[in-house]
Amino acid sequence: MKYYSDLHQMVMDDNYVRTYLLSLPVNVQMTIHNENDKMHTRDDFLRYAAKLTKRSNPV
């Protein structure tokens, strides 16, 4: 699993994360961006996005 310094680096490097992030409602995107320093892996991102959107299976 690839480790990133933050969400920004992950979004710049991972097309899946970028596409998924942009598919979310803007308010959810902003909440995720506020946690930038806590996102280090794709799994971190997907778990947090699922929690915010109450999805049990992220796309």
N, C-alpha and C positions, 0 to 999 in steps of 0.2 A: 504494500500500500504506500502510495507516495505521500510524503509529508511536506506541507507548505508552511511558510512563515505566517501567513494570514489569508483571509478570504480573497483579498485583492489579487494576490499572487496565484491563488487557485483558479479564480475566474479567468485570469489572463492565460493560463496554461491548459485548462481542462474544458474542452468544448461542451461536454455533457453538462458540467456544472453551470457553465455560462448559459446554455440553452434552457436548462431547467429553471435557473434563477429568473431569467427573463420571462418565463411562462407564468410565474407567480404574480398575484395581485401586487400592485405598487406598495401598498402598506406592508405587506409581508416582506417584500424586497428590502424596504427601508429598515424594518426590524432586524432582518438578517445582517444587513450592512452595519448596524449598530453593534453587532457582536463580532465584527471583523477580526479582532485579535484572538478570539476564542475558536476560530475555524482553522483547523490544520490538516484535515483529511476530507476526502469526499464523503466518508461515512459521518463525520461531524456535521457537515453541511446537510446531508440528507436527513439525519435524525432531527436536527433542529427545524428544518423546513417541514418535516412531517408533523412535528409537535405543534408548530404554528398553524398548520392547515388541518390538523387532526386527521391526517392521512396515515393509514397503517402501512401502506405499501407505496413508497415513492416511485414515481415513474422512472 
